[in-house]
Amino acid sequence: MGKIRVHEFISLDGVYEDPRWTFEYGFDPKMGEDIGELTNVSQGILLGRTTFEMFAPAWSTRTAEQDPGAPFFNDTQKYVVSSTLGDAESVWGNSEVVGPYSADAIRSLKDGLERDLYVSGSGTLVRAMLADGLVDELHMFVYPVALGLGLRLFPDGGAKTKLELVGSGSYPNGVVHLAYEPA
């Protein structure tokens, strides 16, 4: 049984929505190495429908020469949590719909894998998994900006979530990597 390892790009005020705001900070090569450490131990990718629909056109045509992460995203089995998407395989190879969100279904998927499940973005899915205690590691790449508006990873009125810091780092572009496990 593997772990569920989540990677999120968020603002100082916790916004994850529409991460185009991250572009002005660039992508430090060390960030890629740190994300690579998550993907290298992963057997599958777990995505919410919205992130899947954003990632499919962006990644499906990339080659390893264009981006060293392309083989992982294109060749790894992808599991899409959705109650509305009917067919994922024809959209992006090695993809399947696992159905609407169900903590039991995700536990079963996780238990059936020898290695980890990697989650990128998919904020709605991640919020549900955090509430259900399914996230084993939460890697937040915090950008030095407060956006003021947008969906937040930890919304107002959400359940209390206790986490333990297990690692941290910073990059020249001002981004801070905070790694947490459930406390």
N, C-alpha and C positions, 0 to 999 in steps of 0.2 A: 504494500500500500504506500502510495506516494503522498506528498504534501500538496496543498494548494498554495501557490506562491503568486501574490498579486503585485503588480507594478502599476503605479498611478503617477501621472504628471498633475500636480496641483499648484494652485496659487497659495500665497501666505494665508489667505482667508478661506482656504479649503475648496475652492472652485476647481472642478475637473472638466466641466462642460466645454465642448468645442475647443480642443487644445491648440487651435491655430495661434492663439496668443503666445505660445511658447516659442514660435519661430524666430522672433526678434532676438532671442538669447542664444541661438545656435545650439548645436548638439556637440558637446565636448566628447572627444574620442574615449575618454575614461568612462563617461556615462555609458557608452556602447559596450565597453568591457564589463561594467558592472551588470548591465542588463543581460549580456551574454552569459554571465555566471548563472543567472536564473534560467535562461533558455537551455543551456547545456545539460542541465539535469532534468529537463522536462520531456515527457513522453507525449503530451498532448497540450492543446491550447483550448481554453474554455472562454467563450465570448458571449456577450449579450448580442441581440439582433442588431442594434444600432451600430455598435462597434464593428461587428462582422460586415455590415453593409458599407462601412467606411473603409475597412481594411481590405476587403476583397479587390476592389479596383486599384487600390494603391500598391498592394503587395503582389498580386497575381502575375503581373507582367515584369516585375523586377528580377534582375539576375544577380548572381553572386558578385559579378564585376561591378554592378551599380551599388550594391549594398550587401555587406557580409551577412546581414540578418535574413536575406531573402530565402536561402535554402531552408532555414528553420521554419519560417512562416509558410512557405509553399509546400514543403514536403511533410510536415508534421500533421498528424490527425487533428482536425479542429472540431470541437463540439459547440454547437450554438444553442443557447437557451432562448426559446421563442415560442409564443403561442400563435404567432401569425405567419411565420416563414414556413413554407411547405417544403422547398427543396433547396438545400445549401450546396450540394455536390456540383450541380450544373453552374452555380455562380462562382465557386472557387473549389478546385480539386481538393480531395481529402477532407471534406467537410460533411458533417451530418447534423441534423436538427435533433436535439434530445427532448424537445417539447417545452411546455411552459415551466417556469421556475418551480422546483420541488426540492427542498432540502434533502429528502430521502433519495431522490434520483441522483443528485450530485454526490451524496455520500457513497452511493452504490457505484457510480462512475469512478470516483476516487479510489475506492476499495478494490476495484477491478484492475487498476494499473500498478505496475511495478515501480514506475518512476513518477515524477511530479506532473501536476497540471499547472500551466502558466496562464495567468490572466493579465491582460493589458487593457487599461481603460475599463469599459463596461461598468461604469459607475453604479447604475441601478442594480445590476447583478451583484456587484461587490457589496453594496449596502445591505442587500438581503442576506448574502453569505456571512457578512460580519455579524448581523443580528442573530443568525442561526449557528454561530460558532464554527463555521466551516473554513475560515481563512487561517492557515498555519503561519504564513509570513506575509506581512504588508510592507512593501517597499514604496515609500513616497519620495518622489523627486519634487522638492518644493522650490518653486520659482520665486524670485525676489520681487513680487508684485502682488498687491491686493486689488482684486478686480471689482469688488463691491456687488456684482450681480452674477448670477449663474448658479447652476446646481452644485451643491456642496457634497463632498464625500460623507460628512457627518452632518445631516440636516438638523435644523431646529426641531425639537420634540422627539428626536430619535432616542433609542435605548442607550444607556450608559455603556461604554465600551472601554474596558481596561486593557492596556497594552504595555508590554515591556520592551524598552529599547535594547536591541541586540547588536546594532551597528550603526555607524554614521560616517559620512564623508562629505566633502565639498569639492566644487569644481570652479575653475577660473571664471566661468560665466555667471557665477553667483548662485547657482543651483545647489541645494543641499539634499543629500540622500539620507533618509532616515529609515532604518529597518526595524520593524517591530514584530513581535510574536504575542499571542494572547498571554495576558498576565495571570 
